[in-house]
Amino acid sequence: MTKSEIVENLKFRNIFKPIAIVIASCSLLIITNYLTIKILSASRAYINGESHYSKAQKDATRHLITYFFTKDDLQWQLYNKELSVPKGDKKARIGLINNSDIETIKNGFREGRNNEKDLNDLIWLFKNFQDVSFLAEAISEWEKGDYLIDQLTSIGNEVHEKISNNTLIPDEKEKILQKLNQITSKLSINERNFSDSLGEGTRLIKIYLLLINIFLTLIIIGSVSVYYWRMVNSLRRAKLDTENKNNNLILLNKELDQFVYNASHDLRAPILSLKGLIELTKSENDLDEIRNYLEIMHQSLDKQDQFIKDIINYSRNKKSKISIAPVSLNQIIDECINQHVYIKMNNEIIINKSVLVDEILSDGLKLQIILNNLVSNAIKYSDEKKAKRFISITTFAESNNTKIEIEDNGIGISPEYQSKIFEKFFITNSDNQKSSGLGLYLVKEAVENLKGNINLDSKKDIGSKFTITIPKQHESQL
């Protein structure tokens, strides 16, 4: 995977991560609310079932007492009918504890007069939350109530047997009534505790639900805000990027217009000059004058050739990306010197080289452009008045940098031009027939592409020294 693909992938993740969080939070919110509603619904069903349980127990006790005094069989039957309600709930509880089949459990709840639509919720809550504190307490009270119902059943059976056998004596009536009152009182407390446990549980559930809803809502709001903020930033960056590209295109168009104008002018000027010289030569009979015309023609062609080379280098420098590889400075310098062997006056100039640093990690093409232009300029602007002309090329290491120095004792550069010589199409004066105005611009651009810098030290009529600094840190990063 390329670096750009990794960056795009990270951007994609950063944008869509908040959406994923929102989806997850909404899903969790839905699930939480569903489960909470289901728990509350089941708790309501248990409380509703307890009311049937309590009412049936009280009615059964009332019918038993009436039967106790009237000995009416109808009251006995009504007693058993009402008592079957808590007994049915007991069957359901025991079935749930013993993992009996669902239909057996449902039949127990049906006998307890629970609504058919609530049966599944009653079973689900018991099986999944029987160890949770509020339900565990309610189940414990339920068990205690069933134990008291068993005692009530025993008393009822005892009373029925004595009445059937006509063995009930007056002294036993008081004791039986006391037992019934005690059981009824305990059942009332027990039933209240059952309802209170479930009520406390539902209140806690509502509080937890509220807190969870607030928490998840804040996450959703936060995620949406982050997503919106990132989208706005992304759009803002895209807008700025587009504006920058548009501005760059405008600048490039201006540069292109200027380049086309200067290039066409510099390409046509030597041609027009040649055409004029050819016309003069046609009418000239003096051989020395003809040779002079030919020399001027040669200079004009040299300028046009140099300009074409500079345009080619300009194009290569613009199009080519930085390509870092091990390169030999010694080899590049030798190639540069060999390219200038046949230039006029080159044999009169001594070229010295001192390569203290040879192999470096860099872009060979950029280094060729730098050295070729600087050496070419040093030759073109050598001082013919001086008996000994030289060009020195030195490479060495300094701190975390590799340095290349090109020094000559040529005509030098006037102080007023030194700040402008790296500008595109700049030439020192209109009579300068040796420069295209692109060479040093290409040098500076190539140096900057290598994250380096170039310095000039020049004195008129004494010479010039160009120092190129390339950071080693930049090499290692590449």
C-alpha angles and dihedrals in degrees: 000000000000125000092252091051091051091050091048090048091052091048090050091051093046091052098044098037092081089050090053090050091050092050091047092046093048090048091049090047092052093046092046093049092046093051092044093050089048091051092047091047092050091046089051089051091052091049090048089049089050090056089055089045092051096043093047091049092051092045091048090052091048092050090047092053090047090048088047091060103029100034086216111162090212089064090051091052091047089049092055092044093054093041090056088071098067089036089056090051088050090054089052093049093049090045091053092049092048094042092239120176116291095244092057090051092047091050089054091052090046090055086051088060094245117159113264091229091057098052097090092048091049091053094042094052094048095048096045103035107027090116094050109107101242094048093040089057091047091050089050090053089046090055092049090050091052089052090054090047087055089054090048089051091051092050090047091051091047092051092046091050094049092046091047091050093039090233099124108123123199094246092060094054093071093049093048091050090050091052091049091050091049092050092046091050092049092046090051090053091043093050091048091051089050092054092043092053092051091043092052089047093052091048091052090047091053090051092048090046091052092049092047091048091050092047095048092042090054089049090050093047091046093048092047089048091050091047091048091046092049092046091049090048090046091051090045091050090046090050092048090046090051091047091048091049090048091049090048090049090051090050091045091050090051090047090047092050090049091044093050091047094048094040093050090046094048092045095048097042095069091044092052089045091051092049091052092047091049090054090049091048091052091060097038121098098174107101094206091052090048089052088051090052090049091051090052088048090052091052090048091052091047090055092048091047091050091048092052090050090050091050090051090049090046091054093046091048093051096046102038120086123218108280112188120201138136108288132181113232089194091057094046091049092049091049090049092051092047091053090059098044095105098042112119113265091013091113088058093056123079112221114201125187131192112184107188091157116040117162117045137157106255147109109290095200093053091049091050091052091049097047097039093053096044094046091044091052091047090055095043094049098041115136109250090193092068119087094214117040121183145174120203122199115191132175124189143148123253122179106308094341140086112221131201119192124192112187131176139170094227131131093294128215125280114245093241091061100043095087092050105042093095093056119108114266093359115149126177095239141350092255093060104115095173102066134070093190092238105084102079091036088058090047093054093044092051092048092050090049087059089052089246136117138229128218130194128210110180139156125191113259091359105073147258138264123198116195119196118195120196117184116231089210088065090052093054092048090055 
